[in-house]
Amino acid sequence: MTADTNRPRVGFVGLGIMGAPMVRRLLSQGFQVTVWNLEPERAEEVVPHGALWADSPAEVRAASDILAMCVLHAEAVRNCCFGPGGFDKASGGADLIVDFSTVPPDDTRDIAARIAGAGIAWIDAPVSGGPDPAETGTLTAMLGGTPDDVARARPLLEALTRTATLLGPLGAGQVAKTLNQAIVGTNYVLMAEVLTLARAAGIDPARLPEALAGGLADSQILQRTYRQMVAAEFDPPKAFARQLAKDMKALGSFVSDQGGDMPLIARAIETYVAYAEDGNALSDAAAISAYYARTRS
Protein backbone atom coordinates (compact mmCIF):
# COMPACT_ATOMS: atom_id res chain seq x y z
CA MET A 1 0.00 0.00 0.00
CA THR A 2 1.23 3.49 -0.88
CA ALA A 3 1.84 5.69 2.17
CA ASP A 4 -0.80 8.33 2.87
CA THR A 5 1.00 11.69 2.96
CA ASN A 6 -1.76 13.11 5.17
CA ARG A 7 -0.76 10.76 7.97
CA PRO A 8 2.21 11.40 10.26
CA ARG A 9 5.39 9.53 9.40
CA VAL A 10 5.92 6.92 12.12
CA GLY A 11 9.21 5.73 13.50
CA PHE A 12 8.92 2.36 15.24
CA VAL A 13 11.61 0.75 17.39
CA GLY A 14 11.18 -2.87 18.53
CA LEU A 15 10.12 -5.66 16.18
CA GLY A 16 9.38 -8.45 18.61
CA ILE A 17 6.27 -10.58 19.00
CA MET A 18 4.16 -7.43 19.52
CA GLY A 19 6.13 -4.79 17.63
CA ALA A 20 6.27 -6.54 14.25
CA PRO A 21 2.50 -7.04 13.91
CA MET A 22 1.92 -3.46 15.11
CA VAL A 23 4.17 -2.21 12.31
CA ARG A 24 2.38 -4.37 9.74
CA ARG A 25 -0.92 -2.95 10.96
CA LEU A 26 0.34 0.61 10.52
CA LEU A 27 1.58 -0.18 7.02
CA SER A 28 -1.79 -1.68 6.11
CA GLN A 29 -3.43 1.57 7.20
CA GLY A 30 -1.29 3.71 4.91
CA PHE A 31 1.36 4.96 7.32
CA GLN A 32 4.97 5.41 6.25
CA VAL A 33 6.93 3.50 8.89
CA THR A 34 10.68 3.62 9.49
CA VAL A 35 11.94 0.88 11.81
CA TRP A 36 14.92 -0.28 13.83
CA ASN A 37 15.53 -3.34 15.99
CA LEU A 38 18.52 -4.47 18.02
CA GLU A 39 18.57 -7.77 16.11
CA PRO A 40 18.54 -6.60 12.47
CA GLU A 41 17.31 -9.95 11.16
CA ARG A 42 13.89 -9.00 12.53
CA ALA A 43 13.62 -6.53 9.64
CA GLU A 44 12.38 -9.44 7.53
CA GLU A 45 9.17 -9.35 9.56
CA VAL A 46 8.21 -5.91 8.21
CA VAL A 47 10.46 -4.63 5.38
CA PRO A 48 8.81 -6.92 2.78
CA HIS A 49 5.51 -5.29 3.80
CA GLY A 50 6.83 -1.80 3.05
CA ALA A 51 8.66 -0.66 6.20
CA LEU A 52 11.85 1.38 5.77
CA TRP A 53 14.92 0.21 7.69
CA ALA A 54 17.14 2.63 9.61
CA ASP A 55 20.51 1.86 11.16
CA SER A 56 19.85 3.42 14.58
CA PRO A 57 17.08 4.89 16.75
CA ALA A 58 18.53 8.34 15.96
CA GLU A 59 17.98 7.71 12.24
CA VAL A 60 14.44 6.52 12.96
CA ARG A 61 13.71 9.76 14.82
CA ALA A 62 15.17 11.92 12.06
CA ALA A 63 12.90 10.26 9.48
CA SER A 64 9.69 10.50 11.53
CA ASP A 65 6.99 12.84 12.81
CA ILE A 66 6.08 10.62 15.76
CA LEU A 67 7.99 7.81 17.46
CA ALA A 68 6.65 4.50 18.77
CA MET A 69 8.52 1.91 20.78
CA CYS A 70 7.74 -1.61 21.95
CA VAL A 71 10.75 -3.24 23.59
CA LEU A 72 11.33 -5.80 26.32
CA HIS A 73 12.18 -3.83 29.46
CA ALA A 74 13.37 -0.54 30.97
CA GLU A 75 17.02 -1.23 30.10
CA ALA A 76 16.06 -1.60 26.43
CA VAL A 77 14.03 1.62 26.56
CA ARG A 78 17.01 3.49 28.01
CA ASN A 79 19.33 2.07 25.36
CA CYS A 80 16.99 3.22 22.57
CA CYS A 81 16.82 6.69 24.08
CA PHE A 82 20.37 7.28 25.30
CA GLY A 83 22.65 4.51 24.00
CA PRO A 84 24.91 4.67 20.95
CA GLY A 85 22.74 6.03 18.17
CA GLY A 86 19.89 6.71 20.60
CA PHE A 87 17.01 9.08 20.02
CA ASP A 88 18.84 11.84 21.88
CA LYS A 89 21.65 11.78 19.29
CA ALA A 90 19.36 12.99 16.47
CA SER A 91 19.52 16.70 15.65
CA GLY A 92 15.86 16.88 14.71
CA GLY A 93 12.82 14.89 13.72
CA ALA A 94 9.99 13.53 15.88
CA ASP A 95 9.36 15.29 19.18
CA LEU A 96 6.90 12.78 20.71
CA ILE A 97 7.38 9.17 21.80
CA VAL A 98 4.51 6.76 22.38
CA ASP A 99 6.05 3.96 24.40
CA PHE A 100 4.07 0.74 24.10
CA SER A 101 6.61 -1.16 26.23
CA THR A 102 5.76 -2.45 29.70
CA VAL A 103 8.18 -1.01 32.27
CA PRO A 104 7.87 0.09 35.92
CA PRO A 105 6.19 3.48 36.42
CA ASP A 106 9.22 5.04 38.14
CA ASP A 107 11.47 4.07 35.24
CA THR A 108 9.03 5.62 32.80
CA ARG A 109 8.99 8.90 34.72
CA ASP A 110 12.79 8.99 34.99
CA ILE A 111 13.36 8.22 31.29
CA ALA A 112 10.70 10.70 30.17
CA ALA A 113 12.18 13.46 32.31
CA ARG A 114 15.65 12.84 30.88
CA ILE A 115 14.58 12.63 27.22
CA ALA A 116 12.66 15.88 27.60
CA GLY A 117 16.08 17.53 27.52
CA ALA A 118 16.39 16.35 23.92
CA GLY A 119 13.09 18.02 23.04
CA ILE A 120 10.96 14.87 23.12
CA ALA A 121 7.63 14.55 24.94
CA TRP A 122 6.46 11.16 26.21
CA ILE A 123 3.32 9.08 26.46
CA ASP A 124 3.47 5.76 28.29
CA ALA A 125 1.05 3.50 26.45
CA PRO A 126 1.55 -0.15 27.47
CA VAL A 127 -0.77 -2.47 25.59
CA SER A 128 -2.67 -5.66 26.26
CA GLY A 129 -4.16 -8.18 23.86
CA GLY A 130 -1.40 -10.13 22.16
CA PRO A 131 -0.05 -10.49 18.61
CA ASP A 132 -3.38 -11.15 16.89
CA PRO A 133 -5.05 -7.94 18.15
CA ALA A 134 -1.81 -6.11 17.31
CA GLU A 135 -2.20 -7.27 13.70
CA THR A 136 -5.86 -6.21 13.54
CA GLY A 137 -5.59 -2.91 15.43
CA THR A 138 -7.71 -4.03 18.38
CA LEU A 139 -5.24 -3.69 21.25
CA THR A 140 -6.09 -2.10 24.60
CA ALA A 141 -3.76 0.75 25.59
CA MET A 142 -3.40 2.36 29.01
CA LEU A 143 -2.06 5.90 28.71
CA GLY A 144 -0.09 8.27 30.89
CA GLY A 145 0.76 11.77 29.68
CA THR A 146 -0.86 15.08 28.84
CA PRO A 147 -4.17 15.43 26.97
CA ASP A 148 -2.46 17.57 24.31
CA ASP A 149 0.19 14.93 23.61
CA VAL A 150 -2.42 12.18 23.49
CA ALA A 151 -4.39 14.25 20.98
CA ARG A 152 -1.27 14.51 18.82
CA ALA A 153 -0.83 10.74 18.99
CA ARG A 154 -4.46 9.99 18.20
CA PRO A 155 -3.93 8.88 14.54
CA LEU A 156 -1.38 6.29 15.72
CA LEU A 157 -3.53 5.13 18.63
CA GLU A 158 -6.66 4.85 16.49
CA ALA A 159 -4.83 2.64 14.00
CA LEU A 160 -3.50 0.26 16.64
CA THR A 161 -6.07 0.10 19.43
CA ARG A 162 -9.72 -0.52 20.09
CA THR A 163 -9.48 1.22 23.46
CA ALA A 164 -6.92 3.81 24.56
CA THR A 165 -7.67 5.40 27.93
CA LEU A 166 -5.78 8.33 29.43
CA LEU A 167 -5.50 7.56 33.14
CA GLY A 168 -3.39 10.47 34.32
CA PRO A 169 0.09 12.00 34.02
CA LEU A 170 3.28 10.17 33.07
CA GLY A 171 3.47 6.74 34.64
CA ALA A 172 -0.28 6.31 35.05
CA GLY A 173 -0.47 3.98 32.05
CA GLN A 174 2.26 1.80 33.50
CA VAL A 175 0.48 1.65 36.86
CA ALA A 176 -2.64 0.43 35.06
CA LYS A 177 -0.59 -2.13 33.11
CA THR A 178 0.89 -3.40 36.36
CA LEU A 179 -2.64 -3.98 37.65
CA ASN A 180 -3.56 -5.57 34.32
CA GLN A 181 -0.67 -7.99 34.72
CA ALA A 182 -1.80 -8.84 38.24
CA ILE A 183 -5.09 -9.99 36.73
CA VAL A 184 -3.51 -11.68 33.71
CA GLY A 185 -0.63 -13.42 35.50
CA THR A 186 -2.81 -14.69 38.34
CA ASN A 187 -5.31 -16.00 35.81
CA TYR A 188 -2.65 -17.80 33.78
CA VAL A 189 -1.79 -19.75 36.91
CA LEU A 190 -5.48 -20.25 37.71
CA MET A 191 -6.29 -21.51 34.19
CA ALA A 192 -3.44 -24.03 34.42
CA GLU A 193 -4.82 -25.28 37.72
CA VAL A 194 -8.40 -25.41 36.44
CA LEU A 195 -7.28 -27.44 33.43
CA THR A 196 -5.35 -29.82 35.68
CA LEU A 197 -8.40 -30.24 37.93
CA ALA A 198 -10.79 -30.79 35.00
CA ARG A 199 -8.60 -33.56 33.62
CA ALA A 200 -8.19 -35.16 37.04
CA ALA A 201 -11.96 -35.11 37.58
CA GLY A 202 -12.61 -36.83 34.26
CA ILE A 203 -14.63 -34.18 32.42
CA ASP A 204 -13.83 -32.95 28.92
CA PRO A 205 -11.80 -29.78 29.60
CA ALA A 206 -12.44 -28.49 26.09
CA ARG A 207 -16.15 -28.07 26.87
CA LEU A 208 -15.60 -25.77 29.84
CA PRO A 209 -15.42 -22.42 27.96
CA GLU A 210 -18.68 -23.29 26.20
CA ALA A 211 -20.31 -24.35 29.45
CA LEU A 212 -19.27 -21.19 31.31
CA ALA A 213 -19.86 -18.72 28.47
CA GLY A 214 -21.95 -15.78 29.61
CA GLY A 215 -21.68 -16.67 33.27
CA LEU A 216 -19.81 -14.83 35.98
CA ALA A 217 -16.67 -16.94 35.41
CA ASP A 218 -16.52 -16.10 31.70
CA SER A 219 -13.58 -14.01 30.46
CA GLN A 220 -11.14 -13.49 27.60
CA ILE A 221 -8.65 -15.53 29.60
CA LEU A 222 -11.09 -18.45 29.69
CA GLN A 223 -12.17 -18.15 26.08
CA ARG A 224 -8.73 -17.54 24.58
CA THR A 225 -5.89 -18.57 26.87
CA TYR A 226 -7.58 -21.58 28.47
CA ARG A 227 -8.57 -22.89 25.02
CA GLN A 228 -4.94 -22.47 23.93
CA MET A 229 -3.85 -24.47 26.97
CA VAL A 230 -6.33 -27.27 26.25
CA ALA A 231 -5.17 -27.50 22.63
CA ALA A 232 -1.48 -27.17 23.65
CA GLU A 233 -0.98 -24.60 20.89
CA PHE A 234 2.35 -23.24 22.09
CA ASP A 235 4.53 -23.25 18.98
CA PRO A 236 5.31 -20.68 17.76
CA PRO A 237 4.89 -18.78 21.04
CA LYS A 238 2.27 -16.05 21.11
CA ALA A 239 4.18 -14.44 23.98
CA PHE A 240 7.32 -15.50 25.80
CA ALA A 241 7.13 -16.65 29.41
CA ARG A 242 10.09 -14.41 30.25
CA GLN A 243 8.01 -11.33 29.47
CA LEU A 244 5.16 -12.17 31.81
CA ALA A 245 7.65 -13.36 34.45
CA LYS A 246 9.41 -9.99 34.19
CA ASP A 247 6.10 -8.23 34.67
CA MET A 248 5.18 -10.44 37.63
CA LYS A 249 8.47 -9.61 39.34
CA ALA A 250 7.77 -5.91 38.76
CA LEU A 251 4.30 -6.46 40.20
CA GLY A 252 5.87 -7.85 43.36
CA SER A 253 8.00 -4.72 43.72
CA PHE A 254 4.96 -2.55 43.07
CA VAL A 255 2.94 -4.30 45.79
CA SER A 256 5.84 -3.89 48.20
CA ASP A 257 6.15 -0.20 47.36
CA GLN A 258 2.47 0.30 48.17
CA GLY A 259 3.04 -1.25 51.58
CA GLY A 260 0.51 -3.98 50.90
CA ASP A 261 0.27 -7.69 51.64
CA MET A 262 -1.41 -9.47 48.74
CA PRO A 263 -1.11 -13.21 49.41
CA LEU A 264 -2.98 -14.36 46.29
CA ILE A 265 -0.86 -12.19 44.01
CA ALA A 266 2.29 -13.20 45.88
CA ARG A 267 1.55 -16.89 45.32
CA ALA A 268 0.83 -16.33 41.64
CA ILE A 269 4.11 -14.44 41.23
CA GLU A 270 6.04 -17.24 42.93
CA THR A 271 4.40 -19.91 40.79
CA TYR A 272 4.74 -18.14 37.46
CA VAL A 273 8.33 -17.05 37.99
CA ALA A 274 9.28 -20.60 39.04
CA TYR A 275 7.80 -21.88 35.77
CA ALA A 276 9.66 -19.34 33.63
CA GLU A 277 12.97 -19.86 35.40
CA ASP A 278 12.81 -23.66 35.14
CA GLY A 279 14.15 -23.56 31.58
CA ASN A 280 10.96 -22.10 30.10
CA ALA A 281 11.90 -18.45 29.53
CA LEU A 282 11.38 -18.68 25.77
CA SER A 283 8.37 -20.99 25.97
CA ASP A 284 4.87 -19.70 25.35
CA ALA A 285 3.48 -17.81 28.34
CA ALA A 286 0.47 -20.14 28.38
CA ALA A 287 2.58 -23.30 28.41
CA ILE A 288 2.54 -23.12 32.20
CA SER A 289 -0.34 -25.58 31.82
CA ALA A 290 2.05 -28.14 30.31
CA TYR A 291 4.45 -27.39 33.17
CA TYR A 292 1.65 -28.18 35.63
CA ALA A 293 0.94 -31.44 33.83
CA ARG A 294 4.61 -32.46 34.11
CA THR A 295 5.27 -31.36 37.68
CA ARG A 296 1.97 -32.27 39.33
CA SER A 297 1.23 -35.62 37.74
N, C-alpha and C positions, 0 to 999 in steps of 0.2 A: 504494500500500500504506500502511495506517495504521501510524504509528510504534509500535514495541514499547517501552512504558514501562519494561520491565525492562532494556533496553539503555542504555548511557551515551549521552548526547547528544553528538554529534560536531560539532566546528567544523572546517571544511576550507577552507584558503586555497591557491589555485592551481588554475585550471580549464583547464589546457593540454591537450595531447595525452594525457597520462597522468592528470592530476588529474580531468578531467571524467568519464572512464569509471570511475575509482575512486569518485567520488561516486555515480554511478548504481548501481554495485554495492552500496554501503552502503545506499542507499535501497531497493533491491530486497530487502535482507535485514532491513528493518524498522527501520533506524536513523533517528532524527531528525537531519538534517544542515543546519547553518547554514553558509553559504559567503560568501566574498569573493574577488574577483579584481581585479587592477590595471586590466584592461580590462573594464568592467562589461558590455559586450555578450556576454561569454562566459557570463553568467548563463543565456542561452537554452539552453545545453547541458544544464542541470541543473534549473532552476526548474520547467519544465513536468513534470519527473519527481517533483516534491515537495520539492525543496530550498528552504530559506528564505534569502533574501538579506539580508546585513548591509552596512552602509555603511563598515565599517572592520574591520581585524583585531581591534581592541579590542572592538568589538561582537560579533564572532564568539566571542572568548574569554568574554565575559560571558554568552553564551547557551549555553555548552557545558560538558560534564564532562571532555572530553578533546579536545585539539587535534591536527589533522593538517595537514601542509603539503607541497606538491609544487610547487616553483617552480624557476626556471631556473638560478640560480647563487647564490653566497654573498652578493653585493650585494642580491639580491632577498630572501634570508632575513633579512638585517640590517634591511632596510626594513620587512618584516612585523613584526619584533620591536620595533624601536626608532624607526621613522620616525613621521611624523604619523599618529596613530590606530593606532599599533603595539600589539602585545600588552601591552607594559609600561605602557600608558596605562589599561588596564582596572583597576577597583578590586576586582574579584573574578572568579569564574568558574573555568575549567579551570586546573589546576595541573600539567599534563603535556602536553608536545608530542612527537608522533611525527613526525619530519622525514623524509619520503620523498624529499626533494631529493638531488641528487648534488653535493656540494661538497667541497673539500679537507679532510682530517682536522683540520688546525690551525685552520681557520676554524670548524669545528663545535665544537671544544673552546673556542675563544674566545667564540663566541656563546652557548654553553650556560652558560659560567661567568658571563657578564654577565646573562643572563636569569634566572639563579637568584636574583639580587637582587630580582626581581619576584615571587618565590615560585613559579617554574615549573621543574619538572624536565624533563629532555631525554632522548630516545632518538633516535640517528641510525639511520635505517632505509631507506637507499637501496634501490631496487627494480630488478629486471631482468625483462624479459619482453615489454614493449610494450603497446600499447593493448588488444589483444584479450584477453590474460590479465588486464589490469586490469578489464575488463568482466565477466569470468567468475570473478574472485577466485582466480586461479591464479598470481599473481606470486611471485617469489622475493625475499625481503627479507634483507638483511645487517644485523645489529643491533649497536649499541654502546650501553652503558648499564648500569644495575644490574638484577639479577634481579628485585627487587621492582617496579621500574618496568615492566619487560617483562611481569610478571604482571598488572599493572594494565591494560596495553594489550592483553592477549591477546584480548578480544572483537573489537577493531578489526583486529588482525593476522589472526585466524582468518577474518574475513570477506573479507579482501583477498588473502591469500597462500596458496599451497600449502606453501611452506617459509619459515620465519622463524627464522634461527639467530643466537643471541647469541654473538658472537665475543670479547667483552671489554668494557672500559670505554668511555666516550665516545670517539668517533673510530674505534673498531675496525670498525664497519660501513662507514665511508667508506674505510678502508684496503682492506677486502675489495672494495668497489665499484670502487676504483681498479684492483685486480688483475683484476676482472671486465672492466673496460673495456679493459685490455691485451689480453685474450683476444678480446673482441668486436671492437674496432677493428682489430686485426691481421688478424682473419679476414674482416672486410668488405673489406679491401684484397686479401687472398688470394682470396676468392670472385670478386672482379672480375677478377683475373688468370687464375684458372682458367677462368672463362667466356670470356674473350678467347682463351685457348689452345685451348679446346674448339672454338670456332668456326673458328679459324685452321686447326686440324687436320682439320676436315671431319666431325666426329662430331656427332650430335644432342645439344646440351648439355642439353636437357630430360630426357634419359634418365639423366643422371649420378646424381642422387639415388637413383633406383630401383636403379641398378647398384651403388652403394656402400652401400646400406642394410644395416645390421648389421655392416659391416666396421669396421676400425679408423679409417677416415677419416669415418665417419658422425658427424653432429652435428645439433643444432638449427639451427645456422647453415647447414649444407648443405641440410637439409630445408625450412627456412622462408625464410631470407634469399636463398640462392642461387636457389631457385625464383622468388622475387619478382623477382630480377634477370633471370632468363631471360624471364619474362613481361612485364618492364618495367612492373610495377604500382606506379607511383610517385605517382599522383594519385588521391585526396588523400594527402599524406605520412603514413606511419605514425609517423615520427619525423623531426625536422629535422636536417639535416647540421650545423647550427651547434651543436647540443647534443653530438653525439659529438665534434665538433672541439674544443669547450670541454673535454670530458673528456680528450681525447688530449693537449691542451696541459698540463692538470693532471697527467696521467701523466708527461709529460716532466719536470716540476718534481719530482714524487715520486721518480722514478728518480735525478735529480740529488741530491736530499736524502739518498738512501740511499748515495750515493757509488759508484753502480754504472755500468757501461758495458754497455748492452743494445742492440747494433747492430740486431737485428731489430725491436725495439720502436721504436727511433729512426727507422728507415726508414719504418715504418708510420705513425708520427706525422707525419713530413714529408709523406708522400703524401696522407694523409687531410686534413690541414689545408690543403694546397695545393688539393685538390678543393673544400673548403668555401669557401675564400676567393677562388676564381675565379668569383664570382657565383652560388654554389650554396648559400649559407647556409640558405635556406628551402626547398631541395629535399629530397626524401626522402633519409635517410641512406644507403639502399641504392643510390641512383642514381649512386653512384660507378662502377658498372659501365657506365652510359651515358657517363660522363665518359671512362672508359678507351676505349670504342669510338670516341669523337670524337677523342681526343688521340693515340691509338696506332695509328690506321688508316693 
